[in-house]
Amino acid sequence: MNAHDIANAIAQQHAHMLAGEPQSHAQAPSDNTLTPEMAGVLQGCRMLGFLEHDAQCVMQAWQQQSLRLGGFDVSAWPVHPADFGIAPAPRDHAFAPCPHALGLYAVLPDAQWVGRMARAGVPTVQLRFKSDDAAAIAREVHAAVAAVQGTQALLFINDHWQAAIDAGAYGVHLGQEDMADAPLQTIRGAGLRLGLSTHGYAEMLRADAVSPSYIALGAVFPTTLKRMATAPQGMGRLQAYARLMQQHPLVAIGGINESRLSAVLQTGVGSVAMVRAITDAPDPQARAQGFIKIMQSV
């Protein structure tokens, strides 16, 4: 098979991995340095809508898989961690661990909401407080830490790592854009757990390299909460991601509602993050408790 035939075979046999708009699969100049098999993998990934940096990750893993198995198999999408360069656990210098299954994970706008959901029995809550006022941030983070006292809820603070350290929060959640600027050694040294957002293979591998406490995978479905630079990943990709990253606690996020919840959990993730599905509900406590019951039954 030539590269073109391999690309078409990959696009057909792994159609469940299609997300967003297919990229141009015409042979790029750099493809000329590759074997026909690897050039075909790269072009096939483009046909499935993978961004170039993610397609490169898959191509390199497919190459390692072929070396490990002694041959190239167009039907075998790479899912073995070692083929992606993922080191086994336990690791030195890893962040403090958290439960492998974080359960329902409510992302909330202020400390009042945090306390409300913690008292409703939500096992994991995140304060996503948007402000440029350092004093207001410190007050809200301290209030959120106080709000979960006496409950079983684990509290993560979005972005505001220094306030989280000062207030003694359970953990911090960072996006990819914040990861480069935050002093990860300081956060780890303070004993806080770290969660990281990811949106594809390249970001997952970047997150894995710092051994966080959990990795968030998304957006799974379309969401209007924030403008996303990447297309919704879909269930096919989520299942592949969950299998690849299974040594980490995993949180699925993005457009997940009651009708999709069971299917998402069956991919192997141990937690599902909810935002508007809870905060926009007529009875948020009852809605959250309903989600918890569904999750316990899967």
Sequence and secondary structure as in RCSB ss.txt:
>XXXX:A:sequence
MNAHDIANAIAQQHAHMLAGEPQSHAQAPSDNTLTPEMAGVLQGCRMLGFLEHDAQCVMQAWQQQSLRLGGFDVS
AWPVHPADFGIAPAPRDHAFAPCPHALGLYAVLPDAQWVGRMARAGVPTVQLRFKSDDAAAIAREVHAAVAAVQG
TQALLFINDHWQAAIDAGAYGVHLGQEDMADAPLQTIRGAGLRLGLSTHGYAEMLRADAVSPSYIALGAVFPTTL
KRMATAPQGMGRLQAYARLMQQHPLVAIGGINESRLSAVLQTGVGSVAMVRAITDAPDPQARAQGFIKIMQSV
>XXXX:A:secstr
  HHHHHHHHHHHTGGG  SS    S  GGGGGS HHHHHHHHHHHHTT  HHHHHHHHHHHHHHHHHHTS  TT
     GGGGT   SS TT      S  EEEEEESSHHHHHHHHHTT SEEEE    S HHHHHHHHHHHHHHTTT
S  EEEEES HHHHHHHT SEEEE HHHHTTS HHHHHHTT EEEEEE SHHHHHHHHTT  SEEEEE  S  SS
S  SS   HHHHHHHHHHHTTTS EEEESS  HHHHHHHHTTT SEEEESHHHHTSSSHHHHHHHHHHHHHH 
